[in-house]
Amino acid sequence: MLELHDSTRAVIATNDDWGSDVYFASVPADLRPPNNLESAIVTFLAPGSYTAIIRGVNNTTGVALVEVYDLDTAAGPMLSNISSRGLVQTCGDVMIGGFVVQGSTTEKVLVRALGPTLANFGVIGNLADPTLELRDVNGNLVDSNDNWKSTNQAAIMATGFQPPNDLESAIVRVLNAGNYTALLRGVNGTTGVALVEVYVLQ
């Protein structure tokens, strides 16, 4: 079950089974969910901040994937930041944030992982010390960071998006077109709630 909220937290769209969305016929077939029980929302958005919330129908639980695609390739507003909050566990249950760099030129991005900062917003059980890896489509390690000031501090600060807490992680890279994955773990196998974010810088 999918909900889309605006910056005031008002619900602006919902969907349970994706085939019920009247706009979805206009979406390319390769972006349609493979299973009829999965959810999707197609809508036009004004510039601003939005939140997608995914829930299990009848309060069921489990692992799920939420995705955002910018379908408008014309000049104008563009998707500039995406983030996801979730429970970071161990082994195959670490937090994963995937993103795609499109086009024929490179893209400068900032990827960061927040944990301690979430306590300032009332999040209970936040991850005390996150560590971050950035991998390419083949699983090769592109970059990694534990405490953000330990590597590339000046470049991270120049973005204006440096993490508020020294134990949090950040990576600034210029990337070629392709698929990338940010992996967020707890140092020494610790667990908790964390936030992984990707910012487009150019």
C-alpha positions as CSV (number, residue, x, y, z in Angstrom):
1,M,0.0,0.0,0.0
2,L,1.5,3.3,-1.1
3,E,0.8,6.8,0.0
4,L,2.2,10.1,-1.4
5,H,2.4,13.1,1.0
6,D,3.3,16.7,0.3
7,S,5.5,18.9,2.6
8,T,2.6,19.6,4.9
9,R,2.2,15.8,5.4
10,A,-1.2,15.9,3.6
11,V,-2.0,12.8,1.6
12,I,-2.1,13.7,-2.1
13,A,-2.4,10.2,-3.6
14,T,-2.7,6.6,-2.6
15,N,-2.7,3.2,-4.3
16,D,-3.0,-0.4,-3.3
17,D,-3.0,-2.6,-6.4
18,W,-1.3,-0.7,-9.2
19,G,-3.8,-1.5,-12.0
20,S,-6.4,0.7,-10.2
21,D,-4.4,3.9,-11.0
22,V,-6.1,5.5,-14.0
23,Y,-2.9,7.2,-15.2
24,F,-0.8,4.1,-15.3
25,A,-1.7,3.2,-18.9
26,S,0.6,6.0,-20.1
27,V,3.7,4.6,-18.3
28,P,6.2,2.4,-20.3
29,A,5.6,-1.3,-19.8
30,D,9.1,-1.8,-18.3
31,L,8.2,0.5,-15.3
32,R,4.9,-1.2,-14.4
33,P,5.1,-3.4,-11.3
34,P,5.4,-7.1,-12.2
35,N,2.8,-8.2,-9.7
36,N,-0.8,-6.9,-9.5
37,L,-0.6,-6.7,-5.7
38,E,2.2,-4.1,-5.9
39,S,1.5,-0.4,-5.8
40,A,2.2,2.6,-8.0
41,I,1.3,6.2,-8.3
42,V,1.6,8.4,-11.4
43,T,1.1,12.1,-10.9
44,F,2.4,15.6,-11.8
45,L,4.2,17.4,-9.0
46,A,5.1,21.0,-8.4
47,P,8.6,21.8,-7.1
48,G,8.8,20.9,-3.4
49,S,9.4,18.1,-1.0
50,Y,7.4,14.9,-1.0
51,T,7.3,11.7,1.0
52,A,6.3,8.2,-0.2
53,I,5.2,5.8,2.6
54,I,4.8,2.1,2.0
55,R,2.8,-0.1,4.3
56,G,1.7,-3.7,4.4
57,V,-2.1,-4.1,3.8
58,N,-3.8,-5.1,7.0
59,N,-0.6,-4.2,8.9
60,T,1.4,-7.0,7.4
61,T,5.2,-6.6,7.5
62,G,8.2,-7.6,5.3
63,V,10.9,-6.4,3.0
64,A,9.8,-4.1,0.2
65,L,11.2,-1.7,-2.4
66,V,10.1,1.9,-3.1
67,E,11.2,3.6,-6.3
68,V,10.8,7.0,-7.9
69,Y,11.1,7.7,-11.6
70,D,11.2,11.1,-13.2
71,L,9.1,10.6,-16.4
72,D,9.4,14.1,-17.7
73,T,12.6,14.5,-19.7
74,A,11.9,18.1,-20.8
75,A,13.8,21.0,-19.3
76,G,12.4,22.4,-16.1
77,P,11.9,21.0,-12.5
78,M,13.9,17.8,-12.0
79,L,14.3,15.2,-9.2
80,S,17.3,16.5,-7.2
81,N,17.3,14.5,-4.0
82,I,16.0,11.1,-2.8
83,S,16.1,9.6,0.6
84,S,14.8,6.6,2.5
85,R,14.5,5.8,6.2
86,G,14.5,2.2,7.4
87,L,15.7,-0.4,9.8
88,V,19.4,-1.3,9.3
89,Q,20.1,-4.9,10.3
90,T,22.9,-7.3,9.5
91,C,24.1,-9.6,6.7
92,G,21.5,-9.5,3.9
93,D,19.3,-7.1,5.8
94,V,21.4,-4.0,5.6
95,M,19.9,-0.9,4.1
96,I,20.1,-0.5,0.3
97,G,19.5,2.7,-1.7
98,G,19.8,2.4,-5.5
99,F,19.9,5.2,-8.0
100,V,20.6,5.6,-11.7
101,V,22.7,8.3,-13.4
102,Q,21.4,8.9,-16.9
103,G,22.6,10.7,-20.0
104,S,25.9,11.0,-21.9
105,T,27.7,13.2,-19.3
106,T,28.9,12.7,-15.8
107,E,26.9,13.6,-12.7
108,K,28.3,14.9,-9.4
109,V,26.4,13.4,-6.4
110,L,26.6,13.3,-2.6
111,V,25.5,10.2,-0.8
112,R,25.1,10.3,2.9
113,A,24.0,8.1,5.8
114,L,22.4,9.5,8.9
115,G,21.8,7.8,12.2
116,P,22.5,9.8,15.4
117,T,20.8,12.9,13.9
118,L,17.5,11.1,13.7
119,A,17.2,11.2,17.5
120,N,16.8,14.9,17.2
121,F,13.5,14.3,15.3
122,G,12.1,11.9,17.9
123,V,13.2,8.7,16.1
124,I,13.5,5.9,18.6
125,G,16.2,3.2,18.1
126,N,18.3,5.2,15.7
127,L,21.6,3.7,14.4
128,A,24.4,5.0,16.5
129,D,27.3,4.8,14.0
130,P,26.5,4.2,10.3
131,T,29.0,3.3,7.6
132,L,28.5,3.7,3.9
133,E,29.6,1.9,0.7
134,L,28.9,3.0,-2.9
135,R,29.0,0.2,-5.5
136,D,28.5,0.1,-9.3
137,V,26.1,-2.1,-11.3
138,N,28.7,-5.0,-11.1
139,G,29.0,-4.8,-7.3
140,N,32.5,-3.2,-7.5
141,L,33.3,-0.8,-4.7
142,V,33.4,2.8,-6.0
143,D,34.0,4.5,-2.6
144,S,33.3,4.0,1.1
145,N,33.2,6.2,4.2
146,D,32.7,5.7,7.9
147,N,33.0,9.0,9.7
148,W,32.4,11.8,7.1
149,K,35.3,14.0,8.3
150,S,37.8,11.2,7.8
151,T,37.9,11.4,4.0
152,N,37.2,14.3,1.5
153,Q,36.0,16.6,4.3
154,A,36.5,19.8,2.4
155,A,34.6,18.6,-0.7
156,I,31.7,17.3,1.5
157,M,31.5,20.7,3.3
158,A,31.5,22.6,0.0
159,T,28.2,20.9,-0.9
160,G,26.4,22.4,2.1
161,F,25.0,18.9,2.9
162,Q,27.6,17.7,5.4
163,P,26.1,15.4,8.0
164,P,25.3,17.1,11.3
165,N,27.0,14.4,13.4
166,D,30.7,13.4,13.0
167,L,29.8,9.7,13.3
168,E,27.7,9.9,10.2
169,S,28.9,9.1,6.7
170,A,29.1,10.9,3.3
171,I,30.6,10.3,-0.1
172,V,31.1,12.9,-2.9
173,R,31.8,11.5,-6.4
174,V,31.6,12.4,-10.0
175,L,29.9,9.3,-11.6
176,N,29.5,8.1,-15.2
177,A,26.1,7.0,-16.4
178,G,25.0,3.7,-14.9
179,N,23.3,2.0,-11.9
180,Y,24.7,2.5,-8.4
181,T,23.9,1.1,-5.0
182,A,24.5,2.7,-1.6
183,L,24.9,0.1,1.2
184,L,24.3,1.4,4.8
185,R,25.5,-0.8,7.7
186,G,26.1,-0.3,11.4
187,V,29.7,-0.3,12.5
188,N,30.6,-3.6,14.2
189,G,27.3,-5.1,13.1
190,T,25.1,-2.7,15.2
191,T,21.5,-2.2,14.1
192,G,19.0,0.6,14.2
193,V,16.9,3.1,12.2
194,A,18.9,5.2,9.7
195,L,18.5,7.4,6.6
196,V,20.3,7.1,3.3
197,E,20.2,10.1,0.9
198,V,21.4,10.9,-2.6
199,Y,21.8,14.5,-3.7
200,V,22.4,15.6,-7.3
201,L,24.9,18.4,-7.2
202,Q,25.2,19.4,-10.9
